[in-house]
Amino acid sequence: MFLRLAQQHQEFVQDLVMNLQALTIILERRGYTASCYTCGDQMKSASFLVSLGEKHLIRFLVSDYGITWMELWDDRELMKLEGAEAINQLQELANIVKHSHAIQLTNCHSLG
């Protein structure tokens, strides 16, 4: 049972890393400064960073040791979440980006 759970956890981390890499590409295309660094090719961990504006930074870390979301303003920690709460906050970021893109598309169509 424990070996199966360990394998599922590794697959979960790999899936999360792949999604972070995809989110990084989307954010960069939308004009944000974003990066996602992984160690090696097995995708066992990642460090995701995005700048939401001057002095506003999001850092998301994932590894076998845990999952952490940190929001920083002017190099000061505003919020730190771990585990499921960190993933929920990451989903909120993805929703905001998706929603802002939909608004931009709507505005472009209404201008035409």
Secondary structure as the mmCIF struct_conf table of DSSP 4:
data_model
#
loop_
_struct_conf.conf_type_id
_struct_conf.id
_struct_conf.beg_label_comp_id
_struct_conf.beg_label_asym_id
_struct_conf.beg_label_seq_id
_struct_conf.end_label_comp_id
_struct_conf.end_label_asym_id
_struct_conf.end_label_seq_id
HELX_RH_AL_P HELX_RH_AL_P1 PHE A 2 ARG A 29
TURN_TY1_P TURN_TY1_P1 ARG A 30 GLY A 31
STRN STRN1 THR A 33 THR A 38
BEND BEND1 CYS A 39 CYS A 39
TURN_TY1_P TURN_TY1_P2 GLY A 40 MET A 43
STRN STRN2 ALA A 46 GLY A 53
TURN_TY1_P TURN_TY1_P3 GLU A 54 LYS A 55
STRN STRN3 HIS A 56 SER A 63
TURN_TY1_P TURN_TY1_P4 ASP A 64 TYR A 65
STRN STRN4 GLY A 66 TRP A 73
TURN_TY1_P TURN_TY1_P5 ASP A 74 ASP A 75
STRN STRN5 ARG A 76 GLU A 82
TURN_TY1_P TURN_TY1_P6 GLY A 83 GLY A 83
HELX_RH_AL_P HELX_RH_AL_P2 ALA A 84 LEU A 111
#
